Amino acid sequence: MSDVEVEIARVEAEIARDRAALLDRLIRTALAELRPHPRDAVTGSSAPPEAQLPTSVHSLGPTGFSGMVMQLRDTVASGDVSRGLGDALLAFLFSRATSSERLEVRDQLLLQAANVAGGTTWAKAKRLNAELAALRKGRMPDSENPVGVLVRDAITYGPNGRYPGRRQVLRILTR
């Protein structure tokens, strides 16, 4: 390897390190500025936001990761954070999430969609399966259909964009 190639490799590694550090700092700053989630009032956490942040996404554990995602989604929906920044933060979080963390977020979003749909467990499962069938056919829900939007997000954030089967949807609802 020539000196030029070695120098190019060194500079590329330095740029990658700086980019990762910048993204990490961006996420920590944005999350520190988020308003406290109503669940924080129950726990009575009084530590500053920076002290509450984990050192990595994987140290959050399953409920911590899905809780962070739900809090970020709520904050974007309320307008406290711009949609562009929220989408960038979600993309960054999911780029570092494990498959099990993504699966838990998918299940949480499907449960939220079922709660919005209302009715019996069977009626909720039928509605979610209808929304999943529409997505499989390429029909995207409009913003006036909150159940469809939640189901679309569940598939988007889920592991590998896989669609759950009918029995799996029912299992998720009956847990």
C-alpha positions as CSV (number, residue, x, y, z in Angstrom):
1,M,0.0,0.0,0.0
2,S,1.4,3.4,-1.0
3,D,1.6,6.3,1.4
4,V,-1.3,8.1,-0.4
5,E,-3.6,5.0,0.0
6,V,-2.7,4.8,3.7
7,E,-3.4,8.5,4.2
8,I,-6.7,8.2,2.3
9,A,-7.7,5.3,4.5
10,R,-6.8,7.2,7.6
11,V,-8.8,10.3,6.6
12,E,-11.8,8.1,5.7
13,A,-11.7,6.4,9.1
14,E,-11.5,9.8,10.8
15,I,-14.4,11.1,8.8
16,A,-16.5,8.1,9.7
17,R,-15.6,8.5,13.4
18,D,-16.5,12.2,13.4
19,R,-19.8,11.5,11.6
20,A,-20.8,8.9,14.2
21,A,-19.8,11.2,17.1
22,L,-21.8,14.1,15.5
23,L,-24.9,11.9,15.0
24,D,-24.6,10.6,18.6
25,R,-24.3,14.2,19.9
26,L,-27.3,15.3,17.7
27,I,-29.5,12.6,19.1
28,R,-28.5,13.2,22.7
29,T,-29.1,17.0,22.3
30,A,-32.5,16.4,20.7
31,L,-33.6,13.9,23.3
32,A,-32.5,16.1,26.1
33,E,-34.7,18.9,24.8
34,L,-37.8,16.7,24.6
35,R,-40.4,17.5,27.1
36,P,-40.8,14.8,29.8
37,H,-43.2,12.0,28.9
38,P,-46.3,11.6,31.1
39,R,-44.9,8.2,32.3
40,D,-41.9,10.1,33.9
41,A,-44.4,11.8,36.3
42,V,-45.3,8.3,37.6
43,T,-41.7,7.3,38.2
44,G,-40.8,10.6,39.7
45,S,-37.4,10.8,38.0
46,S,-35.7,14.1,38.9
47,A,-32.3,13.5,37.2
48,P,-31.4,15.8,34.4
49,P,-32.2,14.5,30.9
50,E,-28.6,13.9,30.1
51,A,-28.1,11.7,33.1
52,Q,-31.2,9.7,32.1
53,L,-29.9,8.9,28.6
54,P,-28.2,5.6,28.1
55,T,-24.8,5.3,26.7
56,S,-26.0,3.2,23.7
57,V,-29.3,2.1,22.2
58,H,-28.7,-1.5,23.2
59,S,-28.3,-0.7,26.9
60,L,-31.9,0.5,27.0
61,G,-33.4,-2.9,27.0
62,P,-36.6,-3.8,25.1
63,T,-39.1,-1.6,27.1
64,G,-36.7,1.3,27.2
65,F,-36.1,1.3,23.5
66,S,-39.8,1.0,22.6
67,G,-40.6,3.7,25.2
68,M,-38.0,6.0,23.7
69,V,-39.4,5.4,20.2
70,M,-43.0,6.0,21.4
71,Q,-41.9,9.2,23.2
72,L,-40.2,10.5,20.1
73,R,-43.2,9.7,17.9
74,D,-45.5,11.5,20.4
75,T,-43.2,14.5,20.4
76,V,-43.1,14.7,16.6
77,A,-46.9,14.4,16.4
78,S,-47.3,17.2,19.0
79,G,-45.0,19.5,17.0
80,D,-42.4,19.8,19.7
81,V,-39.8,18.5,17.2
82,S,-39.9,19.0,13.5
83,R,-40.9,16.0,11.4
84,G,-37.6,16.0,9.5
85,L,-35.6,15.9,12.8
86,G,-37.9,13.2,14.2
87,D,-37.6,11.1,11.1
88,A,-33.8,11.4,11.2
89,L,-33.7,10.5,14.9
90,L,-35.9,7.5,14.3
91,A,-33.9,6.3,11.3
92,F,-30.7,6.6,13.4
93,L,-32.2,4.7,16.4
94,F,-33.5,1.9,14.1
95,S,-30.2,1.7,12.3
96,R,-28.7,0.6,15.7
97,A,-31.6,-1.4,17.0
98,T,-31.6,-5.2,17.3
99,S,-34.2,-7.3,15.6
100,S,-35.9,-8.0,18.9
101,E,-36.1,-4.3,19.7
102,R,-37.7,-3.6,16.3
103,L,-40.1,-6.4,16.9
104,E,-41.2,-5.0,20.2
105,V,-41.8,-1.6,18.6
106,R,-43.9,-3.2,15.8
107,D,-46.0,-5.0,18.4
108,Q,-46.5,-1.8,20.5
109,L,-47.6,0.1,17.4
110,L,-50.0,-2.7,16.4
111,L,-51.4,-2.6,20.0
112,Q,-51.9,1.1,19.7
113,A,-53.7,0.7,16.3
114,A,-55.9,-1.9,17.9
115,N,-56.8,0.4,20.8
116,V,-57.7,3.2,18.3
117,A,-59.8,0.8,16.3
118,G,-61.8,-0.3,19.3
119,G,-64.2,-3.2,19.6
120,T,-63.7,-6.8,20.7
121,T,-60.4,-8.5,20.3
122,W,-61.7,-10.3,17.2
123,A,-62.9,-7.1,15.7
124,K,-59.5,-5.4,16.3
125,A,-57.7,-8.3,14.7
126,K,-60.0,-8.2,11.7
127,R,-59.4,-4.5,11.3
128,L,-55.6,-4.8,11.6
129,N,-55.5,-7.7,9.1
130,A,-57.6,-5.6,6.7
131,E,-55.1,-2.7,7.0
132,L,-52.2,-5.2,6.5
133,A,-53.8,-6.6,3.4
134,A,-54.2,-3.1,2.0
135,L,-50.6,-2.4,2.7
136,R,-49.5,-5.6,1.0
137,K,-51.4,-4.5,-2.1
138,G,-49.5,-1.2,-2.1
139,R,-52.3,1.0,-0.8
140,M,-51.0,3.6,1.6
141,P,-53.3,4.9,4.3
142,D,-54.3,8.6,4.3
143,S,-53.5,10.7,7.3
144,E,-57.2,10.7,8.3
145,N,-57.0,6.9,9.0
146,P,-55.0,6.7,12.3
147,V,-55.3,2.9,12.4
148,G,-53.8,2.6,8.9
149,V,-51.0,5.0,9.7
150,L,-50.1,3.1,12.9
151,V,-50.1,-0.2,11.0
152,R,-48.0,1.3,8.3
153,D,-45.5,2.6,10.8
154,A,-45.5,-0.8,12.6
155,I,-44.5,-2.5,9.3
156,T,-42.0,0.2,8.5
157,Y,-40.3,0.0,11.9
158,G,-40.6,-3.8,12.3
159,P,-37.8,-6.2,11.6
160,N,-37.1,-6.4,7.8
161,G,-40.5,-4.9,7.0
162,R,-42.1,-8.3,7.4
163,Y,-45.9,-8.5,7.7
164,P,-47.3,-10.5,10.6
165,G,-49.7,-13.2,9.8
166,R,-53.3,-13.4,11.0
167,R,-52.6,-15.7,13.9
168,Q,-49.6,-13.6,14.9
169,V,-51.8,-10.4,15.0
170,L,-54.3,-12.2,17.2
171,R,-51.4,-13.4,19.5
172,I,-50.1,-9.9,19.8
173,L,-53.5,-8.6,20.8
174,T,-54.1,-11.3,23.4
175,R,-50.8,-11.1,25.3
